[in-house]
Amino acid sequence: MSRRYSLVSDRQRHLKWSWLDPVEQILMAICGVALAGFSSTVFFDVVTRSLGHPVLWVQEVTMTFFVYGIFIGTAAAARRNDHLYLTAIAEALRGTPRLLVETFTRLVVLGAALCMVWFGFINFLQGFGSFRMPSMTPIASLYAAIPFSGALVALFTVEQLLNGWRNGFEGREEQSPENELDSDRFKAAT
């Protein structure tokens, strides 16, 4: 797949390791599948209930798409730096104050990610005692997404911290889409 049509975001490229790009690509694809699956199963559930013939297993599938979509989306957002944290404040700063704010916010995200790993794993282990109806699948199948997502968020946060400390958190300023298209045309013409 060409770089131009990749799902990997070039935003803040200086904070990313290229060997993790395939992971981001896979996470974005899984998010798309989860969103499509969630939407289609909700639609199917509404239609079958409206017709008076509800299909019970559809709710389980919908919940699985929803939970995995949320937690895999969290990991993808952490890699793409699209999650909600104090970006507006950090981007307004320069030098040491920016370094401190960027480091602090990423350490908070890292702490939350490690909590997701630790407590999510405990939840996962305890989930083998509870079962989803009507399939009788252990609820641990849903809880598995929590530590997995936490581990990915932690990895991506460490990636951004190390690269930010090495390269600085201030990269090239974000270009508008029009400027990016113009620069692509200029590169193609030369």
C-alpha positions as YAML, in Angstrom:
chain: A
units: angstrom
residues:
- id: 1
  name: MET
  ca: [0.00, 0.00, 0.00]
- id: 2
  name: SER
  ca: [1.41, 3.37, -0.89]
- id: 3
  name: ARG
  ca: [2.26, 5.83, 1.85]
- id: 4
  name: ARG
  ca: [-0.29, 8.30, 0.48]
- id: 5
  name: TYR
  ca: [-3.26, 5.99, 1.12]
- id: 6
  name: SER
  ca: [-2.04, 4.51, 4.37]
- id: 7
  name: LEU
  ca: [-4.23, 4.56, 7.48]
- id: 8
  name: VAL
  ca: [-1.13, 5.49, 9.49]
- id: 9
  name: SER
  ca: [-1.21, 9.12, 10.50]
- id: 10
  name: ASP
  ca: [1.81, 11.26, 9.61]
- id: 11
  name: ARG
  ca: [0.81, 13.67, 12.35]
- id: 12
  name: GLN
  ca: [3.69, 14.14, 14.79]
- id: 13
  name: ARG
  ca: [5.88, 11.72, 12.82]
- id: 14
  name: HIS
  ca: [8.89, 12.75, 14.89]
- id: 15
  name: LEU
  ca: [7.30, 11.06, 17.93]
- id: 16
  name: LYS
  ca: [6.76, 7.68, 16.22]
- id: 17
  name: TRP
  ca: [8.83, 4.62, 15.43]
- id: 18
  name: SER
  ca: [8.21, 3.35, 11.92]
- id: 19
  name: TRP
  ca: [8.25, -0.30, 13.04]
- id: 20
  name: LEU
  ca: [4.99, 0.34, 14.94]
- id: 21
  name: ASP
  ca: [3.23, 1.68, 11.82]
- id: 22
  name: PRO
  ca: [1.83, -1.77, 10.87]
- id: 23
  name: VAL
  ca: [0.34, -2.04, 14.38]
- id: 24
  name: GLU
  ca: [-1.43, 1.30, 13.90]
- id: 25
  name: GLN
  ca: [-2.63, 0.16, 10.47]
- id: 26
  name: ILE
  ca: [-4.09, -3.04, 11.97]
- id: 27
  name: LEU
  ca: [-5.70, -1.16, 14.87]
- id: 28
  name: MET
  ca: [-7.39, 1.27, 12.49]
- id: 29
  name: ALA
  ca: [-8.70, -1.63, 10.37]
- id: 30
  name: ILE
  ca: [-10.04, -3.39, 13.48]
- id: 31
  name: CYS
  ca: [-11.75, -0.15, 14.54]
- id: 32
  name: GLY
  ca: [-13.45, 0.03, 11.15]
- id: 33
  name: VAL
  ca: [-14.60, -3.59, 11.38]
- id: 34
  name: ALA
  ca: [-15.87, -3.04, 14.94]
- id: 35
  name: LEU
  ca: [-17.79, 0.09, 13.94]
- id: 36
  name: ALA
  ca: [-19.34, -1.60, 10.91]
- id: 37
  name: GLY
  ca: [-20.14, -4.71, 12.93]
- id: 38
  name: PHE
  ca: [-21.67, -2.73, 15.77]
- id: 39
  name: SER
  ca: [-23.81, -0.63, 13.43]
- id: 40
  name: SER
  ca: [-25.03, -3.56, 11.36]
- id: 41
  name: THR
  ca: [-25.87, -5.76, 14.36]
- id: 42
  name: VAL
  ca: [-27.80, -2.94, 16.04]
- id: 43
  name: PHE
  ca: [-29.74, -2.45, 12.81]
- id: 44
  name: PHE
  ca: [-30.37, -6.20, 12.53]
- id: 45
  name: ASP
  ca: [-31.52, -6.33, 16.17]
- id: 46
  name: VAL
  ca: [-33.96, -3.44, 15.66]
- id: 47
  name: VAL
  ca: [-35.38, -5.01, 12.49]
- id: 48
  name: THR
  ca: [-35.85, -8.47, 14.02]
- id: 49
  name: ARG
  ca: [-37.47, -7.03, 17.15]
- id: 50
  name: SER
  ca: [-39.78, -4.87, 15.03]
- id: 51
  name: LEU
  ca: [-40.84, -7.96, 13.12]
- id: 52
  name: GLY
  ca: [-41.64, -9.70, 16.41]
- id: 53
  name: HIS
  ca: [-38.87, -12.31, 16.09]
- id: 54
  name: PRO
  ca: [-35.94, -11.12, 18.23]
- id: 55
  name: VAL
  ca: [-32.62, -12.92, 17.84]
- id: 56
  name: LEU
  ca: [-31.01, -13.08, 21.27]
- id: 57
  name: TRP
  ca: [-27.40, -13.73, 20.29]
- id: 58
  name: VAL
  ca: [-27.26, -10.47, 18.33]
- id: 59
  name: GLN
  ca: [-27.02, -8.48, 21.57]
- id: 60
  name: GLU
  ca: [-23.92, -10.44, 22.59]
- id: 61
  name: VAL
  ca: [-22.28, -9.82, 19.24]
- id: 62
  name: THR
  ca: [-23.20, -6.13, 19.40]
- id: 63
  name: MET
  ca: [-21.71, -5.82, 22.88]
- id: 64
  name: THR
  ca: [-18.51, -7.55, 21.74]
- id: 65
  name: PHE
  ca: [-18.11, -5.19, 18.77]
- id: 66
  name: PHE
  ca: [-18.80, -2.23, 21.05]
- id: 67
  name: VAL
  ca: [-16.34, -3.19, 23.80]
- id: 68
  name: TYR
  ca: [-13.52, -4.15, 21.45]
- id: 69
  name: GLY
  ca: [-14.16, -1.08, 19.30]
- id: 70
  name: ILE
  ca: [-13.87, 1.19, 22.33]
- id: 71
  name: PHE
  ca: [-10.68, -0.32, 23.72]
- id: 72
  name: ILE
  ca: [-8.91, -0.90, 20.40]
- id: 73
  name: GLY
  ca: [-9.96, 2.64, 19.43]
- id: 74
  name: THR
  ca: [-8.37, 3.92, 22.63]
- id: 75
  name: ALA
  ca: [-5.07, 2.30, 21.67]
- id: 76
  name: ALA
  ca: [-5.27, 3.65, 18.11]
- id: 77
  name: ALA
  ca: [-6.06, 7.14, 19.40]
- id: 78
  name: ALA
  ca: [-3.07, 6.99, 21.74]
- id: 79
  name: ARG
  ca: [-0.75, 6.15, 18.83]
- id: 80
  name: ARG
  ca: [-2.24, 8.84, 16.62]
- id: 81
  name: ASN
  ca: [-2.21, 11.34, 19.48]
- id: 82
  name: ASP
  ca: [-5.94, 11.90, 18.90]
- id: 83
  name: HIS
  ca: [-6.99, 11.26, 22.47]
- id: 84
  name: LEU
  ca: [-8.23, 13.96, 24.76]
- id: 85
  name: TYR
  ca: [-5.57, 15.58, 26.86]
- id: 86
  name: LEU
  ca: [-4.15, 19.05, 27.20]
- id: 87
  name: THR
  ca: [-2.91, 19.41, 23.61]
- id: 88
  name: ALA
  ca: [-4.11, 22.98, 23.23]
- id: 89
  name: ILE
  ca: [-2.12, 24.10, 26.25]
- id: 90
  name: ALA
  ca: [0.96, 22.09, 25.28]
- id: 91
  name: GLU
  ca: [0.97, 23.31, 21.68]
- id: 92
  name: ALA
  ca: [0.82, 26.92, 22.85]
- id: 93
  name: LEU
  ca: [4.03, 26.48, 24.85]
- id: 94
  name: ARG
  ca: [7.65, 26.34, 23.70]
- id: 95
  name: GLY
  ca: [10.90, 25.07, 25.18]
- id: 96
  name: THR
  ca: [11.11, 23.74, 28.74]
- id: 97
  name: PRO
  ca: [7.49, 24.53, 29.72]
- id: 98
  name: ARG
  ca: [6.25, 22.48, 26.76]
- id: 99
  name: LEU
  ca: [8.62, 19.64, 27.61]
- id: 100
  name: LEU
  ca: [7.29, 19.59, 31.17]
- id: 101
  name: VAL
  ca: [3.60, 19.71, 30.16]
- id: 102
  name: GLU
  ca: [4.03, 17.07, 27.43]
- id: 103
  name: THR
  ca: [5.96, 14.81, 29.81]
- id: 104
  name: PHE
  ca: [3.42, 15.26, 32.61]
- id: 105
  name: THR
  ca: [0.41, 14.51, 30.41]
- id: 106
  name: ARG
  ca: [2.04, 11.45, 28.91]
- id: 107
  name: LEU
  ca: [3.05, 10.18, 32.35]
- id: 108
  name: VAL
  ca: [-0.60, 10.51, 33.44]
- id: 109
  name: VAL
  ca: [-1.67, 8.55, 30.33]
- id: 110
  name: LEU
  ca: [1.03, 5.96, 31.08]
- id: 111
  name: GLY
  ca: [-0.25, 5.61, 34.66]
- id: 112
  name: ALA
  ca: [-3.80, 5.09, 33.41]
- id: 113
  name: ALA
  ca: [-2.58, 2.54, 30.85]
- id: 114
  name: LEU
  ca: [-0.70, 0.58, 33.50]
- id: 115
  name: CYS
  ca: [-3.84, 0.59, 35.67]
- id: 116
  name: MET
  ca: [-5.77, -0.77, 32.68]
- id: 117
  name: VAL
  ca: [-3.22, -3.57, 32.32]
- id: 118
  name: TRP
  ca: [-3.11, -4.49, 36.02]
- id: 119
  name: PHE
  ca: [-6.76, -4.17, 36.98]
- id: 120
  name: GLY
  ca: [-7.97, -5.28, 33.56]
- id: 121
  name: PHE
  ca: [-6.00, -8.50, 33.93]
- id: 122
  name: ILE
  ca: [-7.48, -9.07, 37.40]
- id: 123
  name: ASN
  ca: [-10.95, -8.45, 35.95]
- id: 124
  name: PHE
  ca: [-10.16, -10.82, 33.07]
- id: 125
  name: LEU
  ca: [-9.19, -13.63, 35.46]
- id: 126
  name: GLN
  ca: [-12.29, -13.11, 37.58]
- id: 127
  name: GLY
  ca: [-14.43, -13.04, 34.44]
- id: 128
  name: PHE
  ca: [-14.16, -16.79, 34.03]
- id: 129
  name: GLY
  ca: [-16.69, -17.16, 36.86]
- id: 130
  name: SER
  ca: [-19.42, -15.16, 35.09]
- id: 131
  name: PHE
  ca: [-21.09, -16.06, 31.83]
- id: 132
  name: ARG
  ca: [-22.86, -14.19, 29.05]
- id: 133
  name: MET
  ca: [-26.34, -15.26, 28.12]
- id: 134
  name: PRO
  ca: [-27.50, -17.06, 26.00]
- id: 135
  name: SER
  ca: [-24.15, -18.44, 24.74]
- id: 136
  name: MET
  ca: [-22.67, -19.11, 28.20]
- id: 137
  name: THR
  ca: [-19.37, -17.62, 27.02]
- id: 138
  name: PRO
  ca: [-17.23, -16.45, 29.96]
- id: 139
  name: ILE
  ca: [-17.45, -12.69, 30.38]
- id: 140
  name: ALA
  ca: [-13.65, -12.77, 30.41]
- id: 141
  name: SER
  ca: [-13.91, -12.75, 26.60]
- id: 142
  name: LEU
  ca: [-15.02, -9.11, 26.88]
- id: 143
  name: TYR
  ca: [-12.61, -8.19, 29.67]
- id: 144
  name: ALA
  ca: [-9.61, -9.36, 27.61]
- id: 145
  name: ALA
  ca: [-9.79, -6.12, 25.63]
- id: 146
  name: ILE
  ca: [-8.93, -4.01, 28.70]
- id: 147
  name: PRO
  ca: [-5.37, -5.22, 29.49]
- id: 148
  name: PHE
  ca: [-4.62, -5.62, 25.77]
- id: 149
  name: SER
  ca: [-5.59, -2.02, 25.12]
- id: 150
  name: GLY
  ca: [-3.71, -0.84, 28.21]
- id: 151
  name: ALA
  ca: [-0.52, -2.57, 27.06]
- id: 152
  name: LEU
  ca: [-0.75, -0.92, 23.63]
- id: 153
  name: VAL
  ca: [-1.47, 2.51, 25.13]
- id: 154
  name: ALA
  ca: [1.53, 2.08, 27.46]
- id: 155
  name: LEU
  ca: [3.76, 1.08, 24.53]
- id: 156
  name: PHE
  ca: [2.65, 4.03, 22.42]
- id: 157
  name: THR
  ca: [3.06, 6.44, 25.33]
- id: 158
  name: VAL
  ca: [6.61, 5.22, 26.02]
- id: 159
  name: GLU
  ca: [7.30, 5.58, 22.28]
- id: 160
  name: GLN
  ca: [6.14, 9.21, 22.35]
- id: 161
  name: LEU
  ca: [8.00, 10.00, 25.57]
- id: 162
  name: LEU
  ca: [11.33, 8.60, 24.36]
- id: 163
  name: ASN
  ca: [11.07, 10.22, 20.94]
- id: 164
  name: GLY
  ca: [9.85, 13.48, 22.45]
- id: 165
  name: TRP
  ca: [12.78, 13.61, 24.84]
- id: 166
  name: ARG
  ca: [15.17, 12.77, 22.01]
- id: 167
  name: ASN
  ca: [13.69, 14.88, 19.18]
- id: 168
  name: GLY
  ca: [11.68, 17.43, 21.14]
- id: 169
  name: PHE
  ca: [7.91, 17.48, 21.29]
- id: 170
  name: GLU
  ca: [7.71, 20.42, 18.91]
- id: 171
  name: GLY
  ca: [7.55, 19.04, 15.40]
- id: 172
  name: ARG
  ca: [6.73, 20.82, 12.22]
- id: 173
  name: GLU
  ca: [3.50, 22.72, 12.65]
- id: 174
  name: GLU
  ca: [0.36, 21.08, 11.40]
- id: 175
  name: GLN
  ca: [-0.43, 22.00, 7.83]
- id: 176
  name: SER
  ca: [-3.90, 22.58, 6.55]
- id: 177
  name: PRO
  ca: [-5.18, 19.97, 4.07]
- id: 178
  name: GLU
  ca: [-4.91, 22.52, 1.26]
- id: 179
  name: ASN
  ca: [-1.23, 23.11, 2.00]
- id: 180
  name: GLU
  ca: [-0.56, 19.37, 2.12]
- id: 181
  name: LEU
  ca: [-2.19, 18.92, -1.30]
- id: 182
  name: ASP
  ca: [-0.19, 21.81, -2.72]
- id: 183
  name: SER
  ca: [3.06, 20.42, -1.34]
- id: 184
  name: ASP
  ca: [2.22, 16.96, -2.77]
- id: 185
  name: ARG
  ca: [1.64, 18.52, -6.22]
- id: 186
  name: PHE
  ca: [4.91, 20.42, -5.91]
- id: 187
  name: LYS
  ca: [6.81, 17.22, -5.02]
- id: 188
  name: ALA
  ca: [5.19, 15.35, -7.92]
- id: 189
  name: ALA
  ca: [6.07, 18.12, -10.37]
- id: 190
  name: THR
  ca: [9.75, 18.20, -9.40]
...
